Every structure is written in structure tokens, then in C-alpha cells.
Amino acid sequence: MAARRAVRAALKTGDPKALRRARTEVQTAKVALGERGPVWWTDGTPDQNRRMVADTPYAAWHAALDAR
């Protein structure tokens, strides 16, 4: 969270070097948490990211949610 706050502070001050440094810290933290970087799991299922739910195997489940 400190890195995110540093990004906000750098945006307010308009310091491009501080912004670059803060964004690098955010990237490093996200990679360490597994949010970015190489995939660390292999469950064998196809990736459904960046697809509309209507175009996935979850379409019927999602339609049932909308009907409520």
C-alpha cells in the first residue's frame, strides 16, 4: 500500500522520477504477490480471462444470476 500511496503523491507533485520509482515499486509488489508475472498454477483448465461471460462455459450460470 505504501507504493500505491507513493504513486498518488508523485502524481500530485508532478515529479516524473518519483512516479517512475513508485510505479516500479508497485510492479515489484504485484509480482511478489503473484498478481503479475509468470503463471504459478497449472490446473489444466483453459484461461477464461478477458472474455465475455456469455462466451464461456459460465454463460448459463450468469444468465441465472441476471434472472433474480
One Martini backbone bead per residue (centre of mass of N, CA, C, O) as a GRO file, in nm:
protein
   68
    1MET     BB    1   0.054   0.065  -0.016
    2ALA     BB    2   0.291   0.260  -0.023
    3ALA     BB    3   0.325   0.260  -0.330
    4ARG     BB    4   0.047   0.380  -0.397
    5ARG     BB    5   0.092   0.642  -0.239
    6ALA     BB    6   0.339   0.729  -0.407
    7VAL     BB    7   0.188   0.768  -0.667
    8ARG     BB    8  -0.008   0.984  -0.571
    9ALA     BB    9   0.210   1.187  -0.484
   10ALA     BB   10   0.351   1.210  -0.764
   11LEU     BB   11   0.103   1.317  -0.915
   12LYS     BB   12   0.070   1.577  -0.746
   13THR     BB   13   0.373   1.687  -0.802
   14GLY     BB   14   0.495   1.594  -1.095
   15ASP     BB   15   0.716   1.364  -1.053
   16PRO     BB   16   0.861   1.148  -1.273
   17LYS     BB   17   1.068   0.993  -1.097
   18ALA     BB   18   0.878   0.917  -0.864
   19LEU     BB   19   0.672   0.769  -1.038
   20ARG     BB   20   0.857   0.550  -1.152
   21ARG     BB   21   0.943   0.437  -0.875
   22ALA     BB   22   0.657   0.369  -0.769
   23ARG     BB   23   0.572   0.179  -1.004
   24THR     BB   24   0.796  -0.024  -0.952
   25GLU     BB   25   0.700  -0.102  -0.669
   26VAL     BB   26   0.426  -0.209  -0.755
   27GLN     BB   27   0.527  -0.428  -0.944
   28THR     BB   28   0.695  -0.585  -0.737
   29ALA     BB   29   0.457  -0.652  -0.550
   30LYS     BB   30   0.274  -0.801  -0.757
   31VAL     BB   31   0.474  -1.024  -0.823
   32ALA     BB   32   0.508  -1.129  -0.527
   33LEU     BB   33   0.182  -1.194  -0.515
   34GLY     BB   34   0.095  -1.308  -0.820
   35GLU     BB   35  -0.049  -1.088  -1.018
   36ARG     BB   36   0.223  -1.099  -1.171
   37GLY     BB   37   0.359  -1.275  -1.418
   38PRO     BB   38   0.409  -1.580  -1.397
   39VAL     BB   39   0.258  -1.864  -1.390
   40TRP     BB   40   0.192  -2.076  -1.083
   41TRP     BB   41  -0.036  -2.241  -1.219
   42THR     BB   42  -0.169  -2.592  -1.298
   43ASP     BB   43  -0.500  -2.712  -1.389
   44GLY     BB   44  -0.576  -2.736  -1.718
   45THR     BB   45  -0.744  -2.496  -1.772
   46PRO     BB   46  -0.879  -2.266  -1.946
   47ASP     BB   47  -0.856  -1.941  -2.022
   48GLN     BB   48  -1.108  -1.672  -1.925
   49ASN     BB   49  -0.981  -1.422  -1.980
   50ARG     BB   50  -1.108  -1.162  -2.153
   51ARG     BB   51  -1.414  -1.264  -2.143
   52MET     BB   52  -1.721  -1.308  -2.207
   53VAL     BB   53  -1.947  -1.486  -2.032
   54ALA     BB   54  -2.119  -1.573  -2.288
   55ASP     BB   55  -1.830  -1.717  -2.403
   56THR     BB   56  -1.865  -1.931  -2.173
   57PRO     BB   57  -1.937  -2.191  -1.949
   58TYR     BB   58  -2.093  -1.952  -1.760
   59ALA     BB   59  -2.357  -1.849  -1.897
   60ALA     BB   60  -2.591  -1.987  -1.740
   61TRP     BB   61  -2.516  -1.884  -1.463
   62HIS     BB   62  -2.536  -1.580  -1.532
   63ALA     BB   63  -2.831  -1.579  -1.628
   64ALA     BB   64  -2.947  -1.666  -1.351
   65LEU     BB   65  -2.862  -1.408  -1.202
   66ASP     BB   66  -3.028  -1.199  -1.377
   67ALA     BB   67  -3.320  -1.327  -1.300
   68ARG     BB   68  -3.343  -1.219  -0.991
   0.00000   0.00000   0.00000
